Amino acid sequence: MLNLKNLTVALSLWGLATAHAAGPKAEVIHWWTSGGESAAVKKFSDAYTAAGGVWVDTAIALGEQARSVAINRIIGGNPPTAAQFNTSKQFLDIVEQGMLNNMDEIAARDGWDKFLPETVLNVVRVKGHYYAAPVNIHMPTWIWYSKAAFKKAGIAAEPKSMDEMFAALDKIKAAGLIPLAHGGQPWQENIAFTAVLANLGGTELYLKVMRDRDPAAIQGEAFRKVLTSYKRLQSYVDKGAPGRNWNDATALLITGKAGMQIMGDWAKGEFALANQTAGKDYGCIAGFGARSPYVIQGDVFVFPKTNDAEAIKAQKLLASVMLSPAVQVEFSNKKGSIPVRTDVDASKLDVCAQQGLAIMKDKSRHLGNGEVYLNPDQNGALSDILTAYWNKNVPVEKVQKDILSALKR
C-alpha cells in the first residue's frame, strides 16, 4: 500500500536536490522582444544554463518600460537578479543610492580593464567600482540599404557622402520605392539626427555640441547645416512612418519596398532572421569617409543589491558568462552588435561586424552616444526638440536656440 507521507517527504527531498543541482537561479529583466533580439538573448540563456544556472526570462517590450519595471521592483524590495540598461548614465542614480551590487571581483578576475574600450569602462566603472556588465557595442547610426532596391533604382555604388546619399534617395523615390524606411518615434528621430551630426559635423563638431555644449558651435553655421540636412531626410519617409516600430521599418528593406534605413546594427538581427546575408542581400555603411566617427552605444546588465548568497552567486555567474569570448561572438551574430571585447575571434562575424571591429581599433574614431555626455533631462529635452522639428515647420534658428537652452550646464 502506498505511504503518502513517505512519498511526500521523498518528493520534497527530490525537489530540494533538483533545485540545488540546477544551480543559481537568475531572473533577468530585458527588453529584447523582436525576432532577432529573442534569438540573441537565447544565446545568453543557453550559455547560463550550460554553466549550471537556471535562467528566468522576464522580457518587457520597450526599453523605457523595462527600466521602469526594474527600478520599481528594486525600490519595492523585490528586485530581479539582473536588469538591462543602456551603456549610459541611465543607472547612475541607483548606483549613487546604493541599490546595486558591484562586480569588482569578476572584473578583476576576468581582466575587464584589459579588453573593454575606455568609453565603455567610463560608464560601467563608477568611483572605482564596476556596477554593470557591458555585453555588446552597438553603433546606432549605421546606414543600411537594400541591394534589390538599389538595383531597381539604378544605383551602382553605395554613397560616400551626405550629398551622394541624398542623390541616392532621389533615385529610389523616382523608382517608386520608399526612399528612407523610418519609424516615427522620438528615439528613431534622435538616431537620424546623430547620424547627420556625426557624418556631416565630424568628431570635432559632435563633441562641441554633445559634450561641451559650446554656445558658439550650437549657434554656428556648421550646426545649422546639420539641422537642415536632418530635416531634409524627413521628406524621404512615407506616410506610414509615424509610430512604426524600427523592426517593421527594417522589414521594408528586407522585402525590397524601401531603399535605405538609418538604424543601429541591431537591425542585422532582423536581416539574419530573414536569412539575408550582409554584402549579398543588403549593404551597410558605418560612416562616410575613413575618418568618420564610430558612435558607441550598447547594453549593460546591472545587479540589484541583495545579501542572498545564492542570488549573489547567480549575479557573478551571469557577469562572467555574458562576457566570455565565445558567448560574445554567438550573441553578436544574432543581435547584430559587435562584441564588447576587443580580443575575440572575428572570423565568425559577418562583413558588417568585421567592418565595425576594424574601425574600433582606431581609438581616435570612438565617440560616445548622446546619453554618455548628457544627463537624462538634457537628453530628453533634446529629443523633444528634434522630434518637434522633424514633424513640424519650425525655423532652424529657433531649434538652435532651443537646443542651446536645453543643453545648458
N, C-alpha and C positions, 0 to 999 in steps of 0.2 A: 504493500500500500504506500502511495506517495506521501512523504512527510513534507507538508507545505512550509513548515517553519524552517526545516533544514534547507529546502530549496531556496527560500527567500534569502537566507544567510549566504548560501553559496553564490546566488546571483549578485548579491551586494558586493561580496568579496571579488567576484569576477569583474564587476563594473569598476571597482576601485583599481584593480590591477590593470585593466584595459586602459583606463584614463591615465594611469601613471606611465604605462608602456608607450602611450601615444605621444608623450612629451608635452612641452609647454603649449598652452592654447593661446592664440593671438587673435583678438578681434581687430580687424583693420578697416578703418573708415577711409573711403576714397571716392572720387567722382568719375572714375573711368567706366563709362557705361555704353559707349558706342561699340560697334562690332570689333573694330581694330583694337580699341582700348581694352575691351574684355579679353581678347586673345592675348594681349600683352600682360595684363595683371595675372593671368593664369600661369604665366611663367614664374612669377614670384610665388604664387601659392603652391605650385608644384615643387619648386625648389625648397620652400619652407617645410613642406610635408616630407620631402626626401631627406631633409636634415633632422627629422624626428619630431617636428612640431605639428600642431593642428591649426590650420588657417580658418578663421571665421570671417567670411566676407560680408562687409556692410557697404554696399555700393549706393551712393546717393547722387542723383543727377544734378549737375551744375556745381562748379567749384564753390561759389559763394554759399550755396545752401549746405553743402557738405561741411565746409569750415564752420558754419554757424552751428550745425548739429554737434560737431566735435567740441567746440568751445562750451556750448551749453551743458553738454554732458560732463565735461571736465569741471566746470564750476559747480554743477549739481551733485558731484561726488560719485558719478557713475561713468568714469572715463573708459574709452576704448583702450586697447593695448598700444595702438599706433594710429595716427591720423595724417592724412595727406595735406600738405600746404605747398604753395609755390616757392621757388627759390627767390625769396623776397623778404620784406620786413613784416609780412603778414602775421608771424607768430612771435614777434618781438615783445608784445605786451604780456603774453602769458609766460614768456621767459622771465621778464622783469618781476612778475608777480609770483615767481617760484612755483609754477604749476607744471613744470616739465622735469623729467629725469634727464641727466646728461649721459652721453655715450663716450665719455672720456676714455674708459678702459678699452673699448672696442677700437676707437680711433687711434689710440697709442699702439695697441697690439697689431692692428692691420695696416698701420702706416698711412693714414689718410693724408697727412701733410705731404707725403711723397708723390701722390698721384692725382690729387684734386687741384684744379685750376684755382688761382688766387681769388678770382672773382667769386667762385663758389665758396671757398673757405671763409671769405669775409662775411658771408651770410650765415653759414651754419655754426661758425665759431663766435660766440658772444662772451666777451670778457674772459677769454682763455678757455672756455668750456664748449664742448660740442653738443649742441642741443637738437640737431637734426641730422638725419642720414640722407644725403643727396643721392638720387637714384638715376638721374639722366641729365643730359643737356639738350634742351630744345632751342632751336633758333626760330623765333616767331615770324620772321619776315622773308621766308623763302617765297619765291615766285614759281608756281607750278604751271605747266602748260600741257595741253592735250596734243599729242603728235598728230592724231587724226584731224583735229580742228585746224592745226597749223597747215597741214597738207591741203585741206579744203580751202583755206584762205590764201593759199599760195605764198606762205611764209617759209622761206628756205633755211633761214638761220635764226637762232634764238637772239633776242635783243640784248645789246651790250650797254645800254644807257637808258635813262628815263625817256628821252626823245624817241629812241627806237622802240621802246615799249608802247608808247602812245601810238606810233605808226602801226605797230602790230595789232593793237586793239582796234584801230580804224579798219584794218583789213578783215579782221574777224567779224566786225559788225557788218561790213559790206557783204560778207559771205552768208549772212542770215543767221549767225550764231550769237549767243550771248557773249559779249567780249570778256567781261570780268564777272566770274562767279563770286557772289558775295552774300553773306548773311547779315542782314541789317540789325545787328546787335552792337551795343556800345563797345564791348571789348574787341569785336572784329574791326570796328572802325578805328580803334586805337592802334591795332596792328597795322592797318593800311597807312596810318599817319607815321608810325615808327619806321616802316619800310621806306617811305619817301624821305624822311629826315635822315636816315642812315645812308641811303644811296645818293641823295642829292646834296645833302649837307655835309656828309662825311663825318669822320670821328671828331674833328675839331668843333663843328657847329653842334653836333649831337651833345657833346659834353658841356658846351657853354650853355645850352638850353636846359638839359635834363639834370645835370649835376650841379653846375654853377648858378643856374637861374640868372644868368647875366642879362640885365635890362637892355643893354646896347644890342646884344645878339638877338634877343626876343623881338625887339622893335626894329631890327635891321632888315635890309633888302633881301639878304640871302634867306632868312627865315620866312619872309613874305613869299618868296618864290616856292619854298617848301609847302607852305599852306595853300597856295593857289594850285600847285600841282596835285596836292592831296584832294582838293575839291574837284579838280578835273576828272579824277578817277571815278567820281560818283556818276558822271554822265555815261559811263560804260556798263553800269549794272542794270539788271532787268527789273520790271515792276514787281516781281515776286520776291525780291530780296528782303524786304522788311520782315524781321522776326525769324528768318530762315536759320536753321542750325548750320554750323560750319561743315559738318559731315554731309549734309544734304547739298551744300554748295560744291563740295568735292565730288559728289556723285554726278553733278552736271558735267564735270570734266571727264569722269570715268565713262559716261555714256556718250561723250562726244557732242553734247549740247552746248557746251561753253568752251572758251579757249584758254583762259588764264584764271588763276586764283592766287591771291596773296594770303598765305596762311602758314602757320608753324609746321614743322616737319612731322607733327603727329598726323598730318594728312596722309603720310605714306602708309600708315596702318590701314587706311581705307582702300588705298590702291592695292595693297598686299592682299586684303580680304577679297578683292575683286579679281585676284590672280593677274594683276597688271604688273609689269616689270619696269623698273626705272631705266631710262635710256632707250627703251624699246617702245613702250606704250605712252609714256609720259616723260617730260623733261623737268629738270629742276635747276633753278638759278639762285645761288646763295647771295649774290650781290653783283653789282656792275663794276667790273674792274678788279685788278689784282690787289688793290689796297682797300677794297670795300670792307667796312667793319662787320664783324660777326657778333650779333646781339645774343647774349647768353641769357637764356631763360631755363626753366626746368621745374622739377618736382622734388620735394623732400618729404620725409616722414618724421614727425615728432613723436615723442614718447611721454605721455602724461604721467605726472607724479604718482607714485604708488610705493608702498612699503612691502607689498606682497612679493615674496621671494620668487614664486612661480611666474608672476607677471613680469618681474624684472628680468628673469631668465629668458622669457619669451621676447622681450624687447631687445635684448642683446643678441639673441639668435637672429631676429629679423634684420637688425642693422648689419650683421655680418653676412648673412645670406644675400641680401639685396645688393651689396657692394662686391660680391665675389666676381672675378673676371668672366667666367663662363656664363653666369646668370645675367650679367650686364649686357653681353652680346646678344643672348637669346631674347631678352626683354626688348632691347633696342630694335632688333629686327622686326618685332611685331608692333612696337609703339611708334616707330618712325624717328625716334630720337637718336642721338649718338651716346655712347657710354660716357658716364661722368669720369671714369678712369682714363688716364692717358696711356696706360700700359697694356691694353688689351690687343688681341689678335684681330686686326681689322679685315682680314681676308674673307671672313664670312659675312661682312656687311655689304649692302648694296652700293652702287656707284655714288648716290647722293650722300649717304652716310660717310663714305670714304672721302668725298669732297669736303664735307664738314670737318672731319678729323684732321685732314691735311691743313685746313685753314686754322684750326685750333692750335697748331704747332707754332704759329706766329702770334706771340702774346700782344704785339702792337695792334692787332686787329680785334682784340677782345673788348667788348662793351657790355656793361650790364643793361638789363632791360629797365624800363622806367621805374618799376617797383623797387629796384635796388637803390636808386637815387632819391626817390620821392617817398614821403610818408603816405599812409593810406588816404588821408584827407586831401593832400595835394594831388595824388593820383586820381582820386575820384572826381575832383573838381576839373582837372584837365580833361578827363574822359567826357564829362558832361558838356564841356565847351566844344570839343571836337565832334561829338555826336550832333549837337545843335547846328554846327557849321556844315556838317555833311548833309543834313536833312532840310535845312532852311536857307533862305537867302540872307546871309549875314555878311556885312562888309568885312573884308580881311583885316582892315585896320582895327576894327572893334575886337576881332578874335585875338590879334596880337596884344591889345591892351588887357583883355580878359585873362589871357594866359599869364601875362606879367603879374597881374593881381593875384591869380590863383597860386602861383608858384613862389610868392614872396616867402622869405625865410621866417 
